[in-house]
Amino acid sequence: MIAFCGITCTDCPGYLATQSGDEGELKKVAAQWSEEYGGDLDVDDVRCDGCLSPVGPWMSHCANCKIRACAQEKALANCAHCSEYPCDRLTEFFGFVPDAKATLDGIHAER
């Protein structure tokens, strides 16, 4: 499952812990991400069924994610299908998640 931004949800520790129902693992993910990203996340902040899920739960960032909002507004499967790919927003994001760029570049090339 590929998120709008190119993250592979099925590789994400928050997604994996949510799908397995492992509360202990969700706590570990929350602690790790809090440290890595300088936040104060709890289990509900990292619980996620993937941003493509129509009903959630979604990671807390999804509510504010401009990439997700844009792709939903354009009714895209993911950003690789956008006529403006890659936009400035994605290019900045790829600096943090280069694997997402590789994923979307591959999808975009196959279109």
MARPA-441601 format. One record per atom (N, C-alpha, C): residue number from 0; residue in three letters; atom name; x, y, z. Coordinates in Angstrom, 2 decimals. Example, Ala and Ser with C-alpha at 12.3 -4.5 7.8 and 13.67 -1.06 7.14 Angstrom:
! residues 2
n = 0&res = ALA&atom = N&X = 13.19&Y = -5.69&Z = 7.80
n = 0&res = ALA&atom = CA&X = 12.30&Y = -4.50&Z = 7.80
n = 0&res = ALA&atom = C&X = 13.20&Y = -3.30&Z = 7.80
n = 1&res = SER&atom = N&X = 12.85&Y = -2.25&Z = 7.08
n = 1&res = SER&atom = CA&X = 13.67&Y = -1.06&Z = 7.14
n = 1&res = SER&atom = C&X = 12.90&Y = 0.03&Z = 7.87
END
This chain:
! residues 111
n = 0&res = MET&atom = N&X = 0.86&Y = -1.18&Z = 0.00
n = 0&res = MET&atom = CA&X = 0.00&Y = 0.00&Z = 0.00
n = 0&res = MET&atom = C&X = 0.90&Y = 1.24&Z = 0.00
n = 1&res = ILE&atom = N&X = 0.73&Y = 2.07&Z = -0.99
n = 1&res = ILE&atom = CA&X = 1.55&Y = 3.27&Z = -1.15
n = 1&res = ILE&atom = C&X = 0.71&Y = 4.50&Z = -0.78
n = 2&res = ALA&atom = N&X = 1.22&Y = 5.28&Z = 0.16
n = 2&res = ALA&atom = CA&X = 0.55&Y = 6.52&Z = 0.56
n = 2&res = ALA&atom = C&X = 0.63&Y = 7.55&Z = -0.57
n = 3&res = PHE&atom = N&X = -0.15&Y = 8.59&Z = -0.48
n = 3&res = PHE&atom = CA&X = -0.14&Y = 9.65&Z = -1.49
n = 3&res = PHE&atom = C&X = 1.27&Y = 10.17&Z = -1.73
n = 4&res = CYS&atom = N&X = 2.06&Y = 10.29&Z = -0.67
n = 4&res = CYS&atom = CA&X = 3.40&Y = 10.87&Z = -0.72
n = 4&res = CYS&atom = C&X = 4.47&Y = 9.88&Z = -1.14
n = 5&res = GLY&atom = N&X = 4.13&Y = 8.60&Z = -1.24
n = 5&res = GLY&atom = CA&X = 5.10&Y = 7.60&Z = -1.65
n = 5&res = GLY&atom = C&X = 5.62&Y = 6.72&Z = -0.53
n = 6&res = ILE&atom = N&X = 5.26&Y = 7.02&Z = 0.70
n = 6&res = ILE&atom = CA&X = 5.65&Y = 6.13&Z = 1.80
n = 6&res = ILE&atom = C&X = 4.94&Y = 4.80&Z = 1.61
n = 7&res = THR&atom = N&X = 5.66&Y = 3.72&Z = 1.82
n = 7&res = THR&atom = CA&X = 5.06&Y = 2.39&Z = 1.74
n = 7&res = THR&atom = C&X = 4.50&Y = 2.07&Z = 3.12
n = 8&res = CYS&atom = N&X = 3.19&Y = 2.17&Z = 3.25
n = 8&res = CYS&atom = CA&X = 2.53&Y = 1.99&Z = 4.55
n = 8&res = CYS&atom = C&X = 2.86&Y = 0.64&Z = 5.18
n = 9&res = THR&atom = N&X = 2.95&Y = -0.38&Z = 4.35
n = 9&res = THR&atom = CA&X = 3.19&Y = -1.73&Z = 4.88
n = 9&res = THR&atom = C&X = 4.60&Y = -1.91&Z = 5.41
n = 10&res = ASP&atom = N&X = 5.46&Y = -0.89&Z = 5.27
n = 10&res = ASP&atom = CA&X = 6.79&Y = -0.89&Z = 5.88
n = 10&res = ASP&atom = C&X = 6.85&Y = 0.01&Z = 7.11
n = 11&res = CYS&atom = N&X = 5.80&Y = 0.75&Z = 7.38
n = 11&res = CYS&atom = CA&X = 5.77&Y = 1.74&Z = 8.46
n = 11&res = CYS&atom = C&X = 5.52&Y = 1.06&Z = 9.81
n = 12&res = PRO&atom = N&X = 6.35&Y = 1.34&Z = 10.82
n = 12&res = PRO&atom = CA&X = 6.15&Y = 0.70&Z = 12.12
n = 12&res = PRO&atom = C&X = 4.82&Y = 1.07&Z = 12.79
n = 13&res = GLY&atom = N&X = 4.33&Y = 2.27&Z = 12.57
n = 13&res = GLY&atom = CA&X = 3.03&Y = 2.66&Z = 13.13
n = 13&res = GLY&atom = C&X = 1.90&Y = 1.86&Z = 12.50
n = 14&res = TYR&atom = N&X = 1.95&Y = 1.71&Z = 11.20
n = 14&res = TYR&atom = CA&X = 0.94&Y = 0.93&Z = 10.47
n = 14&res = TYR&atom = C&X = 1.00&Y = -0.54&Z = 10.90
n = 15&res = LEU&atom = N&X = 2.21&Y = -1.10&Z = 10.95
n = 15&res = LEU&atom = CA&X = 2.37&Y = -2.50&Z = 11.31
n = 15&res = LEU&atom = C&X = 1.87&Y = -2.79&Z = 12.72
n = 16&res = ALA&atom = N&X = 2.19&Y = -1.91&Z = 13.66
n = 16&res = ALA&atom = CA&X = 1.74&Y = -2.10&Z = 15.05
n = 16&res = ALA&atom = C&X = 0.23&Y = -1.96&Z = 15.15
n = 17&res = THR&atom = N&X = -0.34&Y = -1.06&Z = 14.38
n = 17&res = THR&atom = CA&X = -1.80&Y = -0.89&Z = 14.38
n = 17&res = THR&atom = C&X = -2.47&Y = -2.15&Z = 13.84
n = 18&res = GLN&atom = N&X = -1.95&Y = -2.65&Z = 12.74
n = 18&res = GLN&atom = CA&X = -2.57&Y = -3.83&Z = 12.13
n = 18&res = GLN&atom = C&X = -2.47&Y = -5.06&Z = 13.01
n = 19&res = SER&atom = N&X = -1.38&Y = -5.17&Z = 13.77
n = 19&res = SER&atom = CA&X = -1.22&Y = -6.33&Z = 14.65
n = 19&res = SER&atom = C&X = -1.96&Y = -6.15&Z = 15.98
n = 20&res = GLY&atom = N&X = -2.39&Y = -4.91&Z = 16.27
n = 20&res = GLY&atom = CA&X = -3.06&Y = -4.64&Z = 17.54
n = 20&res = GLY&atom = C&X = -2.12&Y = -4.66&Z = 18.73
n = 21&res = ASP&atom = N&X = -0.82&Y = -4.47&Z = 18.49
n = 21&res = ASP&atom = CA&X = 0.20&Y = -4.54&Z = 19.52
n = 21&res = ASP&atom = C&X = 0.38&Y = -3.17&Z = 20.21
n = 22&res = GLU&atom = N&X = -0.31&Y = -2.99&Z = 21.33
n = 22&res = GLU&atom = CA&X = -0.25&Y = -1.72&Z = 22.06
n = 22&res = GLU&atom = C&X = 1.16&Y = -1.41&Z = 22.55
n = 23&res = GLY&atom = N&X = 1.89&Y = -2.45&Z = 22.96
n = 23&res = GLY&atom = CA&X = 3.27&Y = -2.24&Z = 23.41
n = 23&res = GLY&atom = C&X = 4.15&Y = -1.71&Z = 22.30
n = 24&res = GLU&atom = N&X = 3.98&Y = -2.24&Z = 21.10
n = 24&res = GLU&atom = CA&X = 4.76&Y = -1.78&Z = 19.96
n = 24&res = GLU&atom = C&X = 4.34&Y = -0.35&Z = 19.58
n = 25&res = LEU&atom = N&X = 3.06&Y = -0.03&Z = 19.68
n = 25&res = LEU&atom = CA&X = 2.61&Y = 1.34&Z = 19.41
n = 25&res = LEU&atom = C&X = 3.26&Y = 2.32&Z = 20.39
n = 26&res = LYS&atom = N&X = 3.39&Y = 1.92&Z = 21.64
n = 26&res = LYS&atom = CA&X = 4.07&Y = 2.77&Z = 22.64
n = 26&res = LYS&atom = C&X = 5.52&Y = 2.99&Z = 22.26
n = 27&res = LYS&atom = N&X = 6.19&Y = 1.93&Z = 21.80
n = 27&res = LYS&atom = CA&X = 7.59&Y = 2.05&Z = 21.38
n = 27&res = LYS&atom = C&X = 7.72&Y = 2.99&Z = 20.19
n = 28&res = VAL&atom = N&X = 6.81&Y = 2.86&Z = 19.22
n = 28&res = VAL&atom = CA&X = 6.84&Y = 3.73&Z = 18.04
n = 28&res = VAL&atom = C&X = 6.61&Y = 5.18&Z = 18.47
n = 29&res = ALA&atom = N&X = 5.66&Y = 5.41&Z = 19.35
n = 29&res = ALA&atom = CA&X = 5.38&Y = 6.78&Z = 19.82
n = 29&res = ALA&atom = C&X = 6.61&Y = 7.37&Z = 20.50
n = 30&res = ALA&atom = N&X = 7.28&Y = 6.59&Z = 21.32
n = 30&res = ALA&atom = CA&X = 8.48&Y = 7.07&Z = 22.02
n = 30&res = ALA&atom = C&X = 9.61&Y = 7.36&Z = 21.03
n = 31&res = GLN&atom = N&X = 9.80&Y = 6.45&Z = 20.08
n = 31&res = GLN&atom = CA&X = 10.86&Y = 6.62&Z = 19.09
n = 31&res = GLN&atom = C&X = 10.62&Y = 7.85&Z = 18.23
n = 32&res = TRP&atom = N&X = 9.40&Y = 8.00&Z = 17.72
n = 32&res = TRP&atom = CA&X = 9.10&Y = 9.15&Z = 16.87
n = 32&res = TRP&atom = C&X = 9.12&Y = 10.45&Z = 17.66
n = 33&res = SER&atom = N&X = 8.72&Y = 10.42&Z = 18.91
n = 33&res = SER&atom = CA&X = 8.80&Y = 11.62&Z = 19.75
n = 33&res = SER&atom = C&X = 10.24&Y = 12.10&Z = 19.84
n = 34&res = GLU&atom = N&X = 11.15&Y = 11.14&Z = 20.04
n = 34&res = GLU&atom = CA&X = 12.56&Y = 11.48&Z = 20.15
n = 34&res = GLU&atom = C&X = 13.12&Y = 11.95&Z = 18.80
n = 35&res = GLU&atom = N&X = 12.81&Y = 11.22&Z = 17.74
n = 35&res = GLU&atom = CA&X = 13.35&Y = 11.54&Z = 16.42
n = 35&res = GLU&atom = C&X = 12.85&Y = 12.88&Z = 15.87
n = 36&res = TYR&atom = N&X = 11.59&Y = 13.18&Z = 16.12
n = 36&res = TYR&atom = CA&X = 10.98&Y = 14.37&Z = 15.52
n = 36&res = TYR&atom = C&X = 10.72&Y = 15.50&Z = 16.50
n = 37&res = GLY&atom = N&X = 11.18&Y = 15.34&Z = 17.75
n = 37&res = GLY&atom = CA&X = 11.06&Y = 16.40&Z = 18.74
n = 37&res = GLY&atom = C&X = 9.63&Y = 16.72&Z = 19.13
n = 38&res = GLY&atom = N&X = 8.81&Y = 15.69&Z = 19.25
n = 38&res = GLY&atom = CA&X = 7.42&Y = 15.90&Z = 19.64
n = 38&res = GLY&atom = C&X = 7.10&Y = 15.17&Z = 20.93
n = 39&res = ASP&atom = N&X = 5.84&Y = 15.15&Z = 21.24
n = 39&res = ASP&atom = CA&X = 5.35&Y = 14.42&Z = 22.41
n = 39&res = ASP&atom = C&X = 4.17&Y = 13.58&Z = 21.94
n = 40&res = LEU&atom = N&X = 4.47&Y = 12.48&Z = 21.27
n = 40&res = LEU&atom = CA&X = 3.44&Y = 11.63&Z = 20.68
n = 40&res = LEU&atom = C&X = 3.02&Y = 10.53&Z = 21.65
n = 41&res = ASP&atom = N&X = 1.74&Y = 10.19&Z = 21.58
n = 41&res = ASP&atom = CA&X = 1.26&Y = 9.05&Z = 22.35
n = 41&res = ASP&atom = C&X = 0.76&Y = 7.99&Z = 21.37
n = 42&res = VAL&atom = N&X = 0.25&Y = 6.90&Z = 21.90
n = 42&res = VAL&atom = CA&X = -0.19&Y = 5.78&Z = 21.07
n = 42&res = VAL&atom = C&X = -1.20&Y = 6.21&Z = 20.01
n = 43&res = ASP&atom = N&X = -2.15&Y = 7.04&Z = 20.37
n = 43&res = ASP&atom = CA&X = -3.17&Y = 7.45&Z = 19.41
n = 43&res = ASP&atom = C&X = -2.61&Y = 8.33&Z = 18.30
n = 44&res = ASP&atom = N&X = -1.47&Y = 8.97&Z = 18.54
n = 44&res = ASP&atom = CA&X = -0.84&Y = 9.80&Z = 17.51
n = 44&res = ASP&atom = C&X = -0.16&Y = 8.96&Z = 16.43
n = 45&res = VAL&atom = N&X = 0.19&Y = 7.72&Z = 16.74
n = 45&res = VAL&atom = CA&X = 0.89&Y = 6.87&Z = 15.77
n = 45&res = VAL&atom = C&X = 0.03&Y = 5.74&Z = 15.24
n = 46&res = ARG&atom = N&X = -1.15&Y = 5.56&Z = 15.82
n = 46&res = ARG&atom = CA&X = -2.07&Y = 4.53&Z = 15.35
n = 46&res = ARG&atom = C&X = -2.55&Y = 4.91&Z = 13.95
n = 47&res = CYS&atom = N&X = -2.42&Y = 3.96&Z = 12.98
n = 47&res = CYS&atom = CA&X = -2.71&Y = 4.34&Z = 11.60
n = 47&res = CYS&atom = C&X = -3.09&Y = 3.14&Z = 10.75
n = 48&res = ASP&atom = N&X = -4.14&Y = 3.31&Z = 9.95
n = 48&res = ASP&atom = CA&X = -4.54&Y = 2.32&Z = 8.95
n = 48&res = ASP&atom = C&X = -4.07&Y = 2.76&Z = 7.56
n = 49&res = GLY&atom = N&X = -3.23&Y = 3.78&Z = 7.49
n = 49&res = GLY&atom = CA&X = -2.75&Y = 4.30&Z = 6.22
n = 49&res = GLY&atom = C&X = -3.59&Y = 5.48&Z = 5.77
n = 50&res = CYS&atom = N&X = -2.97&Y = 6.46&Z = 5.16
n = 50&res = CYS&atom = CA&X = -3.71&Y = 7.68&Z = 4.80
n = 50&res = CYS&atom = C&X = -4.71&Y = 7.45&Z = 3.68
n = 51&res = LEU&atom = N&X = -4.63&Y = 6.31&Z = 3.00
n = 51&res = LEU&atom = CA&X = -5.61&Y = 6.01&Z = 1.96
n = 51&res = LEU&atom = C&X = -6.90&Y = 5.45&Z = 2.54
n = 52&res = SER&atom = N&X = -6.88&Y = 5.04&Z = 3.80
n = 52&res = SER&atom = CA&X = -8.07&Y = 4.49&Z = 4.44
n = 52&res = SER&atom = C&X = -9.15&Y = 5.57&Z = 4.51
n = 53&res = PRO&atom = N&X = -10.36&Y = 5.27&Z = 4.09
n = 53&res = PRO&atom = CA&X = -11.41&Y = 6.28&Z = 4.11
n = 53&res = PRO&atom = C&X = -11.91&Y = 6.62&Z = 5.51
n = 54&res = VAL&atom = N&X = -11.66&Y = 5.77&Z = 6.49
n = 54&res = VAL&atom = CA&X = -12.20&Y = 6.02&Z = 7.83
n = 54&res = VAL&atom = C&X = -11.16&Y = 6.10&Z = 8.93
n = 55&res = GLY&atom = N&X = -9.91&Y = 5.76&Z = 8.66
n = 55&res = GLY&atom = CA&X = -8.87&Y = 5.82&Z = 9.68
n = 55&res = GLY&atom = C&X = -8.91&Y = 4.62&Z = 10.59
n = 56&res = PRO&atom = N&X = -8.15&Y = 4.65&Z = 11.65
n = 56&res = PRO&atom = CA&X = -7.43&Y = 5.80&Z = 12.19
n = 56&res = PRO&atom = C&X = -6.23&Y = 6.17&Z = 11.32
n = 57&res = TRP&atom = N&X = -5.86&Y = 7.44&Z = 11.43
n = 57&res = TRP&atom = CA&X = -4.70&Y = 7.95&Z = 10.73
n = 57&res = TRP&atom = C&X = -3.72&Y = 8.52&Z = 11.74
n = 58&res = MET&atom = N&X = -2.46&Y = 8.45&Z = 11.40
n = 58&res = MET&atom = CA&X = -1.44&Y = 9.08&Z = 12.22
n = 58&res = MET&atom = C&X = -1.82&Y = 10.55&Z = 12.41
n = 59&res = SER&atom = N&X = -1.48&Y = 11.11&Z = 13.55
n = 59&res = SER&atom = CA&X = -1.93&Y = 12.48&Z = 13.86
n = 59&res = SER&atom = C&X = -1.52&Y = 13.50&Z = 12.80
n = 60&res = HIS&atom = N&X = -0.39&Y = 13.32&Z = 12.16
n = 60&res = HIS&atom = CA&X = 0.05&Y = 14.28&Z = 11.14
n = 60&res = HIS&atom = C&X = -0.88&Y = 14.32&Z = 9.93
n = 61&res = CYS&atom = N&X = -1.56&Y = 13.22&Z = 9.65
n = 61&res = CYS&atom = CA&X = -2.40&Y = 13.15&Z = 8.45
n = 61&res = CYS&atom = C&X = -3.47&Y = 14.25&Z = 8.41
n = 62&res = ALA&atom = N&X = -3.96&Y = 14.65&Z = 9.56
n = 62&res = ALA&atom = CA&X = -4.99&Y = 15.69&Z = 9.60
n = 62&res = ALA&atom = C&X = -4.47&Y = 17.02&Z = 9.07
n = 63&res = ASN&atom = N&X = -3.14&Y = 17.24&Z = 9.17
n = 63&res = ASN&atom = CA&X = -2.54&Y = 18.50&Z = 8.73
n = 63&res = ASN&atom = C&X = -1.67&Y = 18.35&Z = 7.49
n = 64&res = CYS&atom = N&X = -1.64&Y = 17.16&Z = 6.90
n = 64&res = CYS&atom = CA&X = -0.73&Y = 16.90&Z = 5.79
n = 64&res = CYS&atom = C&X = -1.24&Y = 17.56&Z = 4.50
n = 65&res = LYS&atom = N&X = -0.50&Y = 18.53&Z = 4.02
n = 65&res = LYS&atom = CA&X = -0.90&Y = 19.25&Z = 2.81
n = 65&res = LYS&atom = C&X = -0.76&Y = 18.36&Z = 1.56
n = 66&res = ILE&atom = N&X = 0.18&Y = 17.43&Z = 1.59
n = 66&res = ILE&atom = CA&X = 0.33&Y = 16.50&Z = 0.46
n = 66&res = ILE&atom = C&X = -0.91&Y = 15.63&Z = 0.36
n = 67&res = ARG&atom = N&X = -1.33&Y = 15.07&Z = 1.48
n = 67&res = ARG&atom = CA&X = -2.53&Y = 14.22&Z = 1.51
n = 67&res = ARG&atom = C&X = -3.77&Y = 15.00&Z = 1.05
n = 68&res = ALA&atom = N&X = -3.93&Y = 16.20&Z = 1.59
n = 68&res = ALA&atom = CA&X = -5.09&Y = 17.03&Z = 1.25
n = 68&res = ALA&atom = C&X = -5.13&Y = 17.34&Z = -0.24
n = 69&res = CYS&atom = N&X = -3.99&Y = 17.67&Z = -0.81
n = 69&res = CYS&atom = CA&X = -3.93&Y = 18.01&Z = -2.23
n = 69&res = CYS&atom = C&X = -4.29&Y = 16.79&Z = -3.08
n = 70&res = ALA&atom = N&X = -3.70&Y = 15.64&Z = -2.77
n = 70&res = ALA&atom = CA&X = -3.97&Y = 14.43&Z = -3.55
n = 70&res = ALA&atom = C&X = -5.43&Y = 14.01&Z = -3.44
n = 71&res = GLN&atom = N&X = -6.01&Y = 14.16&Z = -2.25
n = 71&res = GLN&atom = CA&X = -7.43&Y = 13.83&Z = -2.09
n = 71&res = GLN&atom = C&X = -8.30&Y = 14.78&Z = -2.90
n = 72&res = GLU&atom = N&X = -7.96&Y = 16.06&Z = -2.87
n = 72&res = GLU&atom = CA&X = -8.73&Y = 17.06&Z = -3.62
n = 72&res = GLU&atom = C&X = -8.71&Y = 16.75&Z = -5.12
n = 73&res = LYS&atom = N&X = -7.57&Y = 16.25&Z = -5.59
n = 73&res = LYS&atom = CA&X = -7.43&Y = 15.93&Z = -7.01
n = 73&res = LYS&atom = C&X = -7.87&Y = 14.50&Z = -7.33
n = 74&res = ALA&atom = N&X = -8.31&Y = 13.77&Z = -6.31
n = 74&res = ALA&atom = CA&X = -8.78&Y = 12.38&Z = -6.46
n = 74&res = ALA&atom = C&X = -7.71&Y = 11.49&Z = -7.11
n = 75&res = LEU&atom = N&X = -6.48&Y = 11.60&Z = -6.61
n = 75&res = LEU&atom = CA&X = -5.36&Y = 10.82&Z = -7.13
n = 75&res = LEU&atom = C&X = -5.15&Y = 9.56&Z = -6.31
n = 76&res = ALA&atom = N&X = -4.66&Y = 8.51&Z = -6.94
n = 76&res = ALA&atom = CA&X = -4.27&Y = 7.30&Z = -6.21
n = 76&res = ALA&atom = C&X = -3.04&Y = 7.60&Z = -5.37
n = 77&res = ASN&atom = N&X = -2.13&Y = 8.39&Z = -5.91
n = 77&res = ASN&atom = CA&X = -0.98&Y = 8.94&Z = -5.19
n = 77&res = ASN&atom = C&X = -0.40&Y = 10.06&Z = -6.06
n = 78&res = CYS&atom = N&X = 0.59&Y = 10.73&Z = -5.53
n = 78&res = CYS&atom = CA&X = 1.10&Y = 11.93&Z = -6.21
n = 78&res = CYS&atom = C&X = 1.81&Y = 11.64&Z = -7.53
n = 79&res = ALA&atom = N&X = 2.25&Y = 10.40&Z = -7.76
n = 79&res = ALA&atom = CA&X = 2.89&Y = 10.07&Z = -9.03
n = 79&res = ALA&atom = C&X = 1.94&Y = 10.24&Z = -10.20
n = 80&res = HIS&atom = N&X = 0.65&Y = 10.25&Z = -9.95
n = 80&res = HIS&atom = CA&X = -0.35&Y = 10.39&Z = -11.00
n = 80&res = HIS&atom = C&X = -0.74&Y = 11.85&Z = -11.27
n = 81&res = CYS&atom = N&X = -0.08&Y = 12.76&Z = -10.60
n = 81&res = CYS&atom = CA&X = -0.41&Y = 14.19&Z = -10.74
n = 81&res = CYS&atom = C&X = 0.33&Y = 14.79&Z = -11.93
n = 82&res = SER&atom = N&X = -0.35&Y = 15.67&Z = -12.65
n = 82&res = SER&atom = CA&X = 0.26&Y = 16.35&Z = -13.79
n = 82&res = SER&atom = C&X = 1.37&Y = 17.32&Z = -13.35
n = 83&res = GLU&atom = N&X = 1.40&Y = 17.67&Z = -12.07
n = 83&res = GLU&atom = CA&X = 2.41&Y = 18.59&Z = -11.54
n = 83&res = GLU&atom = C&X = 3.55&Y = 17.86&Z = -10.81
n = 84&res = TYR&atom = N&X = 3.60&Y = 16.54&Z = -10.95
n = 84&res = TYR&atom = CA&X = 4.61&Y = 15.75&Z = -10.24
n = 84&res = TYR&atom = C&X = 5.99&Y = 16.02&Z = -10.78
n = 85&res = PRO&atom = N&X = 6.98&Y = 16.21&Z = -9.93
n = 85&res = PRO&atom = CA&X = 6.91&Y = 16.42&Z = -8.49
n = 85&res = PRO&atom = C&X = 6.77&Y = 17.91&Z = -8.19
n = 86&res = CYS&atom = N&X = 5.90&Y = 18.24&Z = -7.29
n = 86&res = CYS&atom = CA&X = 5.69&Y = 19.63&Z = -6.90
n = 86&res = CYS&atom = C&X = 6.71&Y = 20.03&Z = -5.82
n = 87&res = ASP&atom = N&X = 6.75&Y = 21.31&Z = -5.48
n = 87&res = ASP&atom = CA&X = 7.69&Y = 21.80&Z = -4.47
n = 87&res = ASP&atom = C&X = 7.46&Y = 21.14&Z = -3.12
n = 88&res = ARG&atom = N&X = 6.21&Y = 20.92&Z = -2.77
n = 88&res = ARG&atom = CA&X = 5.87&Y = 20.31&Z = -1.49
n = 88&res = ARG&atom = C&X = 6.49&Y = 18.91&Z = -1.39
n = 89&res = LEU&atom = N&X = 6.35&Y = 18.14&Z = -2.46
n = 89&res = LEU&atom = CA&X = 6.92&Y = 16.79&Z = -2.49
n = 89&res = LEU&atom = C&X = 8.44&Y = 16.83&Z = -2.49
n = 90&res = THR&atom = N&X = 9.01&Y = 17.71&Z = -3.26
n = 90&res = THR&atom = CA&X = 10.47&Y = 17.80&Z = -3.34
n = 90&res = THR&atom = C&X = 11.06&Y = 18.06&Z = -1.95
n = 91&res = GLU&atom = N&X = 10.44&Y = 18.93&Z = -1.19
n = 91&res = GLU&atom = CA&X = 10.90&Y = 19.19&Z = 0.18
n = 91&res = GLU&atom = C&X = 10.74&Y = 17.93&Z = 1.04
n = 92&res = PHE&atom = N&X = 9.61&Y = 17.26&Z = 0.93
n = 92&res = PHE&atom = CA&X = 9.34&Y = 16.04&Z = 1.69
n = 92&res = PHE&atom = C&X = 10.36&Y = 14.95&Z = 1.35
n = 93&res = PHE&atom = N&X = 10.73&Y = 14.82&Z = 0.09
n = 93&res = PHE&atom = CA&X = 11.67&Y = 13.80&Z = -0.33
n = 93&res = PHE&atom = C&X = 13.03&Y = 13.96&Z = 0.34
n = 94&res = GLY&atom = N&X = 13.36&Y = 15.17&Z = 0.77
n = 94&res = GLY&atom = CA&X = 14.60&Y = 15.38&Z = 1.51
n = 94&res = GLY&atom = C&X = 14.62&Y = 14.60&Z = 2.82
n = 95&res = PHE&atom = N&X = 13.44&Y = 14.37&Z = 3.39
n = 95&res = PHE&atom = CA&X = 13.31&Y = 13.63&Z = 4.65
n = 95&res = PHE&atom = C&X = 13.09&Y = 12.13&Z = 4.40
n = 96&res = VAL&atom = N&X = 12.46&Y = 11.80&Z = 3.28
n = 96&res = VAL&atom = CA&X = 12.09&Y = 10.41&Z = 2.99
n = 96&res = VAL&atom = C&X = 12.46&Y = 10.07&Z = 1.54
n = 97&res = PRO&atom = N&X = 13.75&Y = 9.85&Z = 1.29
n = 97&res = PRO&atom = CA&X = 14.17&Y = 9.59&Z = -0.09
n = 97&res = PRO&atom = C&X = 13.58&Y = 8.31&Z = -0.68
n = 98&res = ASP&atom = N&X = 13.25&Y = 7.33&Z = 0.14
n = 98&res = ASP&atom = CA&X = 12.63&Y = 6.11&Z = -0.37
n = 98&res = ASP&atom = C&X = 11.28&Y = 6.40&Z = -1.01
n = 99&res = ALA&atom = N&X = 10.57&Y = 7.40&Z = -0.48
n = 99&res = ALA&atom = CA&X = 9.27&Y = 7.77&Z = -1.04
n = 99&res = ALA&atom = C&X = 9.44&Y = 8.33&Z = -2.45
n = 100&res = LYS&atom = N&X = 10.51&Y = 9.07&Z = -2.67
n = 100&res = LYS&atom = CA&X = 10.79&Y = 9.61&Z = -4.01
n = 100&res = LYS&atom = C&X = 11.03&Y = 8.47&Z = -4.99
n = 101&res = ALA&atom = N&X = 11.83&Y = 7.50&Z = -4.59
n = 101&res = ALA&atom = CA&X = 12.13&Y = 6.37&Z = -5.47
n = 101&res = ALA&atom = C&X = 10.84&Y = 5.61&Z = -5.82
n = 102&res = THR&atom = N&X = 9.98&Y = 5.44&Z = -4.85
n = 102&res = THR&atom = CA&X = 8.71&Y = 4.73&Z = -5.08
n = 102&res = THR&atom = C&X = 7.84&Y = 5.49&Z = -6.07
n = 103&res = LEU&atom = N&X = 7.65&Y = 6.79&Z = -5.84
n = 103&res = LEU&atom = CA&X = 6.81&Y = 7.57&Z = -6.73
n = 103&res = LEU&atom = C&X = 7.42&Y = 7.76&Z = -8.11
n = 104&res = ASP&atom = N&X = 8.75&Y = 7.91&Z = -8.16
n = 104&res = ASP&atom = CA&X = 9.42&Y = 8.02&Z = -9.46
n = 104&res = ASP&atom = C&X = 9.16&Y = 6.77&Z = -10.31
n = 105&res = GLY&atom = N&X = 9.21&Y = 5.61&Z = -9.66
n = 105&res = GLY&atom = CA&X = 8.95&Y = 4.36&Z = -10.37
n = 105&res = GLY&atom = C&X = 7.53&Y = 4.28&Z = -10.90
n = 106&res = ILE&atom = N&X = 6.58&Y = 4.69&Z = -10.08
n = 106&res = ILE&atom = CA&X = 5.17&Y = 4.69&Z = -10.51
n = 106&res = ILE&atom = C&X = 4.96&Y = 5.70&Z = -11.64
n = 107&res = HIS&atom = N&X = 5.56&Y = 6.88&Z = -11.47
n = 107&res = HIS&atom = CA&X = 5.40&Y = 7.94&Z = -12.47
n = 107&res = HIS&atom = C&X = 5.98&Y = 7.51&Z = -13.82
n = 108&res = ALA&atom = N&X = 7.10&Y = 6.82&Z = -13.81
n = 108&res = ALA&atom = CA&X = 7.73&Y = 6.37&Z = -15.04
n = 108&res = ALA&atom = C&X = 6.89&Y = 5.34&Z = -15.78
n = 109&res = GLU&atom = N&X = 6.09&Y = 4.59&Z = -15.06
n = 109&res = GLU&atom = CA&X = 5.26&Y = 3.54&Z = -15.68
n = 109&res = GLU&atom = C&X = 3.97&Y = 4.08&Z = -16.27
n = 110&res = ARG&atom = N&X = 3.64&Y = 5.33&Z = -15.98
n = 110&res = ARG&atom = CA&X = 2.37&Y = 5.89&Z = -16.46
n = 110&res = ARG&atom = C&X = 2.40&Y = 6.09&Z = -17.94
END
